[in-house]
Amino acid sequence: MRVPVIAGNWKMHKSGGDAVSLARAIRTGVADGIHCQVALAPPFTALAAVASEIKGTPLILAAQNVHWEPKGAFTGEISVPMLQDIGCGMVVVGHSERRQYFGETDATVNRRVRAVLNSTLQPIVCIGETLAERESGMHHSVVEQQLAGGLDGLTGQDLLRIILAYEPVWAIGTGRTASPEIAQEMHGLIR
């Protein structure tokens, strides 16, 4: 049986005390019990503070990105061992903003996913189409291509460890909404 996952990506918001305050409020809000996995993905600068705040709770610390190499001359990047050391349990890979603004491709998503799978972390792999791709009827082929490229060469066992997050990019900040029917139709395609 699939366990529902709620992952909050804080993007480039909340640092220091604000991040701790939000983590504390979430921890308090779920104190009566969690019937799903709840992951918090603060910015890198707040990972340690949030890790301390949620230690000993069922909340999961997640990072917003990761590099595929364990170390090296990759200024501004963060590695799997660094994320493990700070207490992360999950990491977001292939987010639409990483693809749009930082040139991530299906091939680099695949490299990141492979690096994460060689650790104890669980990858949350983002896939989804833009408004132009949806309106032109390419939404199925775009998502299929992202799946094929991002998951290329993985085994069935690998796939069991991956969380796929359908992210209808066209519904982010546009005032448009992905209805339950639209989401379910895409979920069916993904499965």
Secondary structure as a PSIPRED ss2 file (coil, helix, strand):
# PSIPRED VFORMAT (PSIPRED V4.0)

   1 M C   1.000  0.000  0.000
   2 R C   1.000  0.000  0.000
   3 V C   1.000  0.000  0.000
   4 P C   1.000  0.000  0.000
   5 V E   0.000  0.000  1.000
   6 I E   0.000  0.000  1.000
   7 A E   0.000  0.000  1.000
   8 G E   0.000  0.000  1.000
   9 N E   0.000  0.000  1.000
  10 W C   1.000  0.000  0.000
  11 K C   1.000  0.000  0.000
  12 M C   1.000  0.000  0.000
  13 H C   1.000  0.000  0.000
  14 K C   1.000  0.000  0.000
  15 S C   1.000  0.000  0.000
  16 G H   0.000  1.000  0.000
  17 G H   0.000  1.000  0.000
  18 D H   0.000  1.000  0.000
  19 A H   0.000  1.000  0.000
  20 V H   0.000  1.000  0.000
  21 S H   0.000  1.000  0.000
  22 L H   0.000  1.000  0.000
  23 A H   0.000  1.000  0.000
  24 R H   0.000  1.000  0.000
  25 A H   0.000  1.000  0.000
  26 I H   0.000  1.000  0.000
  27 R H   0.000  1.000  0.000
  28 T H   0.000  1.000  0.000
  29 G H   0.000  1.000  0.000
  30 V C   1.000  0.000  0.000
  31 A C   1.000  0.000  0.000
  32 D C   1.000  0.000  0.000
  33 G C   1.000  0.000  0.000
  34 I C   1.000  0.000  0.000
  35 H C   1.000  0.000  0.000
  36 C C   1.000  0.000  0.000
  37 Q E   0.000  0.000  1.000
  38 V E   0.000  0.000  1.000
  39 A E   0.000  0.000  1.000
  40 L E   0.000  0.000  1.000
  41 A E   0.000  0.000  1.000
  42 P C   1.000  0.000  0.000
  43 P C   1.000  0.000  0.000
  44 F H   0.000  1.000  0.000
  45 T H   0.000  1.000  0.000
  46 A H   0.000  1.000  0.000
  47 L H   0.000  1.000  0.000
  48 A H   0.000  1.000  0.000
  49 A H   0.000  1.000  0.000
  50 V H   0.000  1.000  0.000
  51 A H   0.000  1.000  0.000
  52 S H   0.000  1.000  0.000
  53 E H   0.000  1.000  0.000
  54 I H   0.000  1.000  0.000
  55 K C   1.000  0.000  0.000
  56 G C   1.000  0.000  0.000
  57 T C   1.000  0.000  0.000
  58 P C   1.000  0.000  0.000
  59 L C   1.000  0.000  0.000
  60 I E   0.000  0.000  1.000
  61 L E   0.000  0.000  1.000
  62 A E   0.000  0.000  1.000
  63 A E   0.000  0.000  1.000
  64 Q C   1.000  0.000  0.000
  65 N C   1.000  0.000  0.000
  66 V C   1.000  0.000  0.000
  67 H C   1.000  0.000  0.000
  68 W C   1.000  0.000  0.000
  69 E C   1.000  0.000  0.000
  70 P C   1.000  0.000  0.000
  71 K C   1.000  0.000  0.000
  72 G C   1.000  0.000  0.000
  73 A C   1.000  0.000  0.000
  74 F C   1.000  0.000  0.000
  75 T C   1.000  0.000  0.000
  76 G C   1.000  0.000  0.000
  77 E C   1.000  0.000  0.000
  78 I C   1.000  0.000  0.000
  79 S C   1.000  0.000  0.000
  80 V H   0.000  1.000  0.000
  81 P H   0.000  1.000  0.000
  82 M H   0.000  1.000  0.000
  83 L H   0.000  1.000  0.000
  84 Q H   0.000  1.000  0.000
  85 D H   0.000  1.000  0.000
  86 I H   0.000  1.000  0.000
  87 G C   1.000  0.000  0.000
  88 C C   1.000  0.000  0.000
  89 G C   1.000  0.000  0.000
  90 M E   0.000  0.000  1.000
  91 V E   0.000  0.000  1.000
  92 V E   0.000  0.000  1.000
  93 V E   0.000  0.000  1.000
  94 G C   1.000  0.000  0.000
  95 H C   1.000  0.000  0.000
  96 S H   0.000  1.000  0.000
  97 E H   0.000  1.000  0.000
  98 R H   0.000  1.000  0.000
  99 R H   0.000  1.000  0.000
 100 Q H   0.000  1.000  0.000
 101 Y H   0.000  1.000  0.000
 102 F H   0.000  1.000  0.000
 103 G C   1.000  0.000  0.000
 104 E C   1.000  0.000  0.000
 105 T C   1.000  0.000  0.000
 106 D H   0.000  1.000  0.000
 107 A H   0.000  1.000  0.000
 108 T H   0.000  1.000  0.000
 109 V H   0.000  1.000  0.000
 110 N H   0.000  1.000  0.000
 111 R H   0.000  1.000  0.000
 112 R H   0.000  1.000  0.000
 113 V H   0.000  1.000  0.000
 114 R H   0.000  1.000  0.000
 115 A H   0.000  1.000  0.000
 116 V H   0.000  1.000  0.000
 117 L H   0.000  1.000  0.000
 118 N C   1.000  0.000  0.000
 119 S C   1.000  0.000  0.000
 120 T C   1.000  0.000  0.000
 121 L C   1.000  0.000  0.000
 122 Q E   0.000  0.000  1.000
 123 P E   0.000  0.000  1.000
 124 I E   0.000  0.000  1.000
 125 V E   0.000  0.000  1.000
 126 C E   0.000  0.000  1.000
 127 I E   0.000  0.000  1.000
 128 G C   1.000  0.000  0.000
 129 E C   1.000  0.000  0.000
 130 T C   1.000  0.000  0.000
 131 L H   0.000  1.000  0.000
 132 A H   0.000  1.000  0.000
 133 E H   0.000  1.000  0.000
 134 R H   0.000  1.000  0.000
 135 E H   0.000  1.000  0.000
 136 S C   1.000  0.000  0.000
 137 G C   1.000  0.000  0.000
 138 M C   1.000  0.000  0.000
 139 H H   0.000  1.000  0.000
 140 H H   0.000  1.000  0.000
 141 S H   0.000  1.000  0.000
 142 V H   0.000  1.000  0.000
 143 V H   0.000  1.000  0.000
 144 E H   0.000  1.000  0.000
 145 Q H   0.000  1.000  0.000
 146 Q H   0.000  1.000  0.000
 147 L H   0.000  1.000  0.000
 148 A H   0.000  1.000  0.000
 149 G H   0.000  1.000  0.000
 150 G H   0.000  1.000  0.000
 151 L C   1.000  0.000  0.000
 152 D C   1.000  0.000  0.000
 153 G C   1.000  0.000  0.000
 154 L C   1.000  0.000  0.000
 155 T C   1.000  0.000  0.000
 156 G H   0.000  1.000  0.000
 157 Q H   0.000  1.000  0.000
 158 D H   0.000  1.000  0.000
 159 L H   0.000  1.000  0.000
 160 L H   0.000  1.000  0.000
 161 R C   1.000  0.000  0.000
 162 I C   1.000  0.000  0.000
 163 I E   0.000  0.000  1.000
 164 L E   0.000  0.000  1.000
 165 A E   0.000  0.000  1.000
 166 Y E   0.000  0.000  1.000
 167 E C   1.000  0.000  0.000
 168 P C   1.000  0.000  0.000
 169 V H   0.000  1.000  0.000
 170 W H   0.000  1.000  0.000
 171 A H   0.000  1.000  0.000
 172 I C   1.000  0.000  0.000
 173 G C   1.000  0.000  0.000
 174 T C   1.000  0.000  0.000
 175 G C   1.000  0.000  0.000
 176 R C   1.000  0.000  0.000
 177 T C   1.000  0.000  0.000
 178 A C   1.000  0.000  0.000
 179 S C   1.000  0.000  0.000
 180 P H   0.000  1.000  0.000
 181 E H   0.000  1.000  0.000
 182 I H   0.000  1.000  0.000
 183 A H   0.000  1.000  0.000
 184 Q H   0.000  1.000  0.000
 185 E H   0.000  1.000  0.000
 186 M H   0.000  1.000  0.000
 187 H H   0.000  1.000  0.000
 188 G H   0.000  1.000  0.000
 189 L H   0.000  1.000  0.000
 190 I H   0.000  1.000  0.000
 191 R C   1.000  0.000  0.000
